[in-house]
Amino acid sequence: MYFNSGYLLVVLISMVLGGITQAYIKSTYNKWSRVRSGLGSTGADVARRMLNEGGAANVGITRVAGTLTDHFDPRDMSLHLSNDNYQGGSVASVAVACHEAGHAIQTAQDYAPGQFRTALVPIVSISQQAWPLVFFAGAFMGLVGMMRLAVILFAATVLFQLVTLPVEIDASRRAISYLSGTMTGEELAGAKQVLIAAALTYVAAALVSIINLLYLMSRVRRR
């Protein structure tokens, strides 16, 4: 059988890491979503001011369904904030909204890692869908060349996740830098906790992908 107990271990590690990080960010977010920011503004309002001051006044802000579904989309140049963070005025809401504003300011300032990440998107969208099909087809037909191609395709997704890390960290740095002049010490500490928890999800995802890549590489070498 191609996937042995080693693969089951990889799956287990992935599930544990994913579960721990998701639980941590939800716990941290819930904690600071109950603490109202002394700014007296909603997440959308604070993000609007940050955008204006950061040279991204042309970026729009809209609502999006779901919880922690917040993101910046360079295609329509808009922040899409979940309802709680759009209209909420908690420490967590403001921190998340400003993090997304940080991404918009990255785009406005032609932040190089962000541009590289955006350039990788079309490649990764194809490789993510193609690599499992190529890999299993190669394994079924005993074609090591196809399996190696699949590993290369999967490696592209790992590269994308690694490039994402500095982009996310920089967006959080920009958010904290902006809020440091307006929040109290306790509120700022809470904002940092929320953003660190969010960053850990990207770290965990990258780590899981690296583990999977190493496992696939080891299996292909044995063929």
C-alpha positions as CSV (number, residue, x, y, z in Angstrom):
1,M,0.0,0.0,0.0
2,Y,1.5,3.3,-1.1
3,F,0.4,5.4,2.0
4,N,1.6,3.6,5.1
5,S,1.5,4.5,8.8
6,G,3.9,7.3,8.1
7,Y,1.2,9.1,6.1
8,L,-1.3,8.6,8.9
9,L,1.1,10.2,11.2
10,V,1.4,13.2,8.9
11,V,-2.4,13.5,8.8
12,L,-2.6,13.3,12.5
13,I,0.1,16.0,13.0
14,S,-1.8,18.2,10.5
15,M,-5.1,17.8,12.3
16,V,-3.6,18.4,15.7
17,L,-1.7,21.6,14.6
18,G,-4.7,22.9,12.7
19,G,-7.0,22.2,15.7
20,I,-4.7,23.9,18.2
21,T,-4.2,27.0,16.2
22,Q,-7.8,27.4,15.3
23,A,-8.9,27.0,18.9
24,Y,-6.2,29.5,20.1
25,I,-7.2,32.2,17.6
26,K,-10.9,31.7,18.4
27,S,-10.3,31.9,22.1
28,T,-8.0,35.0,21.8
29,Y,-10.4,36.7,19.4
30,N,-13.4,36.0,21.6
31,K,-11.6,37.3,24.7
32,W,-10.7,40.7,23.2
33,S,-14.0,41.0,21.3
34,R,-15.6,41.5,24.7
35,V,-13.3,44.4,25.5
36,R,-14.4,47.6,24.0
37,S,-11.7,49.8,22.6
38,G,-11.3,53.3,24.1
39,L,-11.2,54.7,20.6
40,G,-15.0,54.9,20.5
41,S,-15.0,53.9,16.8
42,T,-15.9,50.8,14.8
43,G,-13.3,48.6,13.1
44,A,-14.4,50.1,9.8
45,D,-14.0,53.7,11.0
46,V,-10.5,53.1,12.4
47,A,-9.5,51.2,9.2
48,R,-10.8,54.1,7.1
49,R,-8.6,56.5,9.0
50,M,-5.6,54.2,8.7
51,L,-6.1,53.9,5.0
52,N,-6.4,57.6,4.5
53,E,-3.3,58.3,6.4
54,G,-1.4,55.5,4.8
55,G,-1.9,56.7,1.2
56,A,-4.7,54.2,0.4
57,A,-7.7,56.6,0.5
58,N,-9.1,55.0,-2.7
59,V,-9.6,51.7,-1.0
60,G,-13.2,50.9,-0.2
61,I,-14.6,49.0,2.8
62,T,-17.5,46.6,2.6
63,R,-19.1,43.9,4.7
64,V,-18.7,40.2,4.1
65,A,-20.6,37.3,5.6
66,G,-19.1,35.0,8.2
67,T,-16.8,35.2,11.2
68,L,-13.1,36.1,10.7
69,T,-13.6,36.1,7.0
70,D,-11.9,39.5,6.8
71,H,-9.6,40.1,3.8
72,F,-8.3,42.7,1.4
73,D,-8.9,42.0,-2.3
74,P,-6.5,43.9,-4.6
75,R,-8.8,43.1,-7.6
76,D,-11.6,45.4,-6.4
77,M,-9.3,47.5,-4.1
78,S,-11.6,46.9,-1.1
79,L,-11.4,45.7,2.5
80,H,-14.0,43.1,3.1
81,L,-14.7,43.0,6.8
82,S,-16.9,40.5,8.6
83,N,-20.0,42.1,10.2
84,D,-18.6,41.9,13.7
85,N,-15.4,43.7,12.8
86,Y,-17.1,46.1,10.4
87,Q,-19.5,47.5,13.0
88,G,-17.9,46.3,16.2
89,G,-15.7,48.6,18.3
90,S,-13.9,46.0,20.3
91,V,-10.1,45.7,20.6
92,A,-10.3,42.6,18.4
93,S,-12.4,44.2,15.8
94,V,-10.1,47.2,15.5
95,A,-7.0,45.0,15.4
96,V,-8.3,42.8,12.6
97,A,-9.7,45.7,10.6
98,C,-6.3,47.5,10.8
99,H,-4.5,44.4,9.8
100,E,-6.5,44.3,6.6
101,A,-5.9,48.0,6.1
102,G,-2.2,47.1,6.4
103,H,-2.5,44.8,3.4
104,A,-4.1,47.6,1.4
105,I,-1.3,50.0,2.3
106,Q,1.2,47.3,1.2
107,T,-0.4,47.4,-2.2
108,A,-0.5,51.2,-2.4
109,Q,3.2,51.3,-1.6
110,D,4.2,48.4,-3.9
111,Y,5.4,46.2,-1.1
112,A,7.7,43.7,-2.9
113,P,6.8,40.5,-1.0
114,G,3.1,41.3,-1.4
115,Q,3.6,41.8,-5.2
116,F,5.5,38.5,-5.4
117,R,2.7,36.7,-3.5
118,T,0.0,38.2,-5.8
119,A,2.1,37.1,-8.9
120,L,2.0,33.5,-7.5
121,V,-1.8,33.3,-7.1
122,P,-2.6,32.1,-10.6
123,I,0.2,29.5,-10.5
124,V,-0.9,28.2,-7.1
125,S,-4.6,28.1,-8.0
126,I,-3.7,25.6,-10.8
127,S,-1.1,23.6,-8.8
128,Q,-3.4,23.1,-5.8
129,Q,-6.0,21.5,-8.0
130,A,-3.6,19.6,-10.2
131,W,-1.0,18.0,-7.9
132,P,-3.2,15.4,-6.2
133,L,-4.5,14.2,-9.6
134,V,-1.1,14.0,-11.1
135,F,0.4,12.3,-8.0
136,F,-2.2,9.6,-7.6
137,A,-2.3,9.0,-11.4
138,G,1.5,8.5,-11.3
139,A,1.3,6.2,-8.2
140,F,-1.4,4.1,-9.8
141,M,0.5,3.7,-13.1
142,G,3.8,3.4,-11.5
143,L,5.2,6.5,-13.3
144,V,7.7,8.1,-11.0
145,G,8.1,11.1,-13.4
146,M,4.5,12.0,-12.9
147,M,4.9,11.7,-9.1
148,R,7.9,14.0,-9.2
149,L,6.0,16.5,-11.2
150,A,3.2,16.4,-8.6
151,V,5.7,17.1,-5.9
152,I,7.0,20.1,-7.8
153,L,3.4,21.4,-8.1
154,F,2.9,20.9,-4.4
155,A,6.1,22.7,-3.7
156,A,4.7,25.8,-5.4
157,T,1.9,25.9,-2.9
158,V,4.4,25.6,-0.1
159,L,6.4,28.5,-1.5
160,F,3.2,30.5,-1.6
161,Q,2.6,29.8,2.1
162,L,6.1,30.7,3.0
163,V,5.9,34.0,1.0
164,T,2.6,34.7,2.8
165,L,4.3,34.7,6.2
166,P,6.3,38.0,5.9
167,V,3.3,39.6,4.1
168,E,1.0,38.8,7.1
169,I,3.6,39.8,9.7
170,D,4.2,43.1,8.0
171,A,0.5,43.9,7.8
172,S,0.2,43.2,11.5
173,R,3.3,45.4,12.2
174,R,1.7,48.2,10.3
175,A,-1.6,47.8,12.3
176,I,0.2,47.8,15.6
177,S,2.3,50.8,14.6
178,Y,-0.8,52.8,13.7
179,L,-2.7,51.8,16.9
180,S,0.3,52.4,19.2
181,G,-0.4,56.1,19.1
182,T,-4.1,55.8,20.0
183,M,-4.7,52.7,22.2
184,T,-3.9,52.3,25.9
185,G,-1.2,49.9,26.9
186,E,-3.7,47.2,27.8
187,E,-5.7,47.6,24.6
188,L,-2.5,47.5,22.5
189,A,-1.4,44.3,24.3
190,G,-4.7,42.8,23.4
191,A,-4.5,43.8,19.8
192,K,-1.0,42.3,19.6
193,Q,-2.4,39.0,21.1
194,V,-5.1,38.9,18.5
195,L,-2.8,39.5,15.6
196,I,-0.1,37.0,16.9
197,A,-2.8,34.4,17.2
198,A,-3.9,35.0,13.6
199,A,-0.3,34.8,12.4
200,L,0.2,31.4,14.1
201,T,-2.5,30.0,11.8
202,Y,-0.3,30.9,8.8
203,V,2.8,29.5,10.6
204,A,1.0,26.2,11.3
205,A,-0.4,25.9,7.8
206,A,3.1,26.4,6.4
207,L,4.6,23.9,8.8
208,V,2.0,21.3,7.9
209,S,2.7,21.8,4.2
210,I,6.4,21.5,4.7
211,I,5.9,18.2,6.6
212,N,3.6,16.9,3.8
213,L,6.2,18.0,1.2
214,L,9.0,16.2,2.9
215,Y,6.9,13.1,3.3
216,L,6.0,13.1,-0.4
217,M,9.6,13.6,-1.4
218,S,10.7,10.7,0.7
219,R,8.1,8.4,-0.8
220,V,9.0,9.4,-4.3
221,R,12.7,8.7,-3.6
222,R,11.9,5.2,-2.6
223,R,10.2,4.3,-5.8
